[in-house]
Amino acid sequence: MTGPAHEAPEPLPVHRTRLAFVGTLGTLHARARGYDLARLRSLVERVEPDLLAVEADRASWEAADTTSIPPEVLASLAPAARLTDTVIVPVGGPSGREFAPPATGGLANARASVIRGADGLLDVLARAFDSPEGASRGLYPHLCALLCHIEYAAASEAGRQAWRETNDRILANLLQVIRSDPGRRVMAAVRCRRIHWLEARLAVLPEVELVPFECLTQVDRRQLPTGRPVEA
């Protein structure tokens, strides 16, 4: 005679972190017309996320080494975070070696020209998609990812390794932020060219919900059956 059947315990609920990417333009911000640093700052102040992940080296950030921190972080993201009491988290800075062309070899000049041409096209595209929304989602990140694939193929092995290592470091630090404080509203401000790569790896995780940055506001815009917004 067997004992009473025991039902399997229900799995514990997963506290999903809402994560939104906002694409930054790096040096192109200086030439952008509509998507300037003031507009980037205004976006963070309007959304007021719980955590703001920025593309900056942690050691440089903690040492207040302004020479190594991107200008969009110093002039826009950091002041907005201070004003809104948002916790700012550096998740890794860009490497100057990313997509560096080969210095020698029969096709070195041609490969360097391909990289320069792709960078020039990114400049043109950034002017066409000249807004936080345009730079963060839709067609531009996909076009940016395509051009980055071309640059990756033309780059030297050192340039490819720098790209992989920077992306891996940013992903690992983002995951640490998400898993150390689950259920928070996180905005990640990274170079546009990384968004497609990062989203593809984060979208499969059950603890992450990728959302547009408008969904990170304190009052969730999704509606209850009563028509009242859901408190975040």
Order of alpha helices (4+ residues) and beta strands (2+ residues): beta-alpha-beta-alpha-alpha-beta-alpha-alpha-alpha-alpha-beta-alpha-beta-beta-beta
